[in-house]
Amino acid sequence: MTRASGARFVLYGRAWCHLCEDMRAKLEPIAARHGLGIEWIDIDEDPVLEARYDERVPVLTLDGIELCQYRLDVRAVHAALDARGP
């Protein structure tokens, strides 16, 4: 995933994590429908993030609010998108 300037979704994960790839693949069409980018952050490149998230990845945030970990919670994502308004 490319880093998108102004991205609202941030997906914390690891390059070798199949759950991270699964979450990203399921999130992409939702993000596209809402005109939002996804910023992918590999926690292994930052010791602070690695310590924070370690075994919890993938972790998805929207506007800095954690929405889900391990698997995409579509309901939580849609609720957060609805709460942001148009």
Secondary structure, 3 states (H helix, E strand, C coil): CCCCCCCCEEEEECCCCHHHHHHHHHHHHHHHHCCCCEEEEEHHHCHHHHHHHHHHCCEEEECCEEEEECCCCHHHHHHHHHHHCC
